[in-house]
């Protein structure tokens, strides 16, 4: 509703994981570099953790965008499977191979064959498990570990990236054999105040707006309310742009942000 008023081509603060809006803070850049290194150097297994809403999913989409389609076969699991059988079927499906097989040995055989064929064709296989902290059954983690055993004398035939909230690190740490397989790990923190302002400006710029919209006082209030969590920043900024449009203001000041925050928390 407000895009034309603010000179925008599209909504800048949508919470979908669009890699176009990926903001490269120093921590996000280091996380991306580490995950890319794990994939390109075939390190076997890497893990990315972080607070809820800090941009992990968007970072995984930015990672996929940087992987050459002719070299990498990527399977992205966004809904963690409940059982080892579900895992094997979902990995096969995400790698482009549908199956009606229900027996585990046959599913493992199909997946191993796919990994070998990809390697013979000069393609690296990457499996990304997002929201991995939601996996309830340790047997699923064990199955993921066993998939890493598919390798030649020189290289892993699959790179596994586990992505999830802070709880994931604790889950993996308790699973000693899997924990030992994690070659690279990184924990993504929230943004500080300076990068909160830069993040807001970046998303506005990607949506077509070059002039500032939020005052410094407004950015300060947003940071205080969100503690630098990108998802929460998006929620407040989106509604603030709508309120600013309704009030026909030239810039979003602290008063509008305070109004949005008050409505958000349900204060009287």
Buried (B, 14 or more C-beta within 10 A) or exposed (E): EBBEBBEBEEBBBEBEBBBEBBBBBEBBEEBBEBBBEBBBEBBBBBBBBBBBBBBBBBBBBBBBEBBEEEEBBBBBBBEBBEBBBBBBBBBBEBBEBEEEBEEEEEBBEBBBEBBBBBBEEEBBBBBBBBBBBBBEBEEBBBBBBEBBEBBEEEEBBBBBBBBBBBEBBEBBEEBEEBBEBBBBBBBBEBBBBEBBBBBBBBBBEBBEBEEBBBBEBBBBBBBEBBBBBBBBBBBBBBBBBBBBBEEEBEEBBBBBBBBBBEEEEEEE
